[in-house]
Amino acid sequence: DGPNAAFYSSCKPQGSKAILTLPGMKEALKDKCLISICAGVTILQMQDWLDPSTHVMRAMPNTPCKIRQGMTVLSPASNVDQVYQQLAFNMFSTLGRCRVLEEKHMDAVTALSGSGPAFGCVILEAFADGGVMMGLPRDVAIELAAQAMNGAARMVLETGAHPAEIKDGVTTPAGSTIAGLLTMEDGKIRSTLARTIQEATNVASTLGRKQS
């Protein structure tokens, strides 16, 4: 109890209202902080269900938080005390990276960061399939693909280099890399991946609309 009390809602988005409007819930969360990781459930919706004194904050972590390599985005309501904001930031920062954004970005965050590990693993698996096709053992192909993607991602995060800069650094004239890149472009990989995020964002925006 007290200024450091925080509660977390991680139910399915469609069940948020049913849980937060249970008898006694409004009273229990008075003057407390509620951090919700329910995709698509807005701050305004939760404020309508709770006492006005409740400090409501949205958070979108992702599965790499399990190994402290996650990405979490926080979006606090305008009335959330700075103590609670710092508490949430410090807590999620122990699970990887954390940043604060306006709520209008949360559906895109859900698609890119929340669902991103799933999309990335499809790409990783496809890379490994290519290695297997060319004779590599499956376990070796997965390791090489995973470490290549991990290393490239860390170069972006730790050096601040643009992804295109890293790509160009590997691409030599008439080499194997540019040959592979052109094949990827023939398959419209850029627009396909960008549209993937667009569609996932659109679906994320609907998840909180239907409440059971």
ABEGO torsion letter per residue (X at the ends): XEAABBBBBABBAAAAAAAAABBGAAAAABGBBBBBABBGBBAAAAAAABBAABBBBBBBBBAAAAAGABBBBBBBBAABBAAAAAAAAAAAAAAEBBBBBBAAAAAAAAAAAAAAAAAAAAAAAAAAAAAAAAGBBAAAAAAAAAAAAAAAAAAAAAAGBBAAAAAAAABBBGBAAAAAAAAAAAAGAAAAAAAAAAAAAAAAAAAAABBX
